[in-house]
Amino acid sequence: MRNHIQACLQWAQDQITWSLNDWTPVLFIDESIFCVDFTDRHARVWRTTN
């Protein structure tokens, strides 16, 4: 786990000077699906398991 954290930190530090144009072709894919529901003026967020 520590190696993963270090790798994430290093990646973020490498990209800290990127401009908006540098980020344009980047696509972030999250492994989780989140559903957001606004009912009764309350935000409810849930995700499926796995």
PyMOL commands that set and color helices and strands:
alter all, ss='L'
color gray80, all
select helices_A, chain A and resi 2-15+20-23
alter helices_A, ss='H'
color red, helices_A
select strands_A, chain A and resi 34-39+42-47
alter strands_A, ss='S'
color yellow, strands_A
deselect
rebuild
show_as cartoon
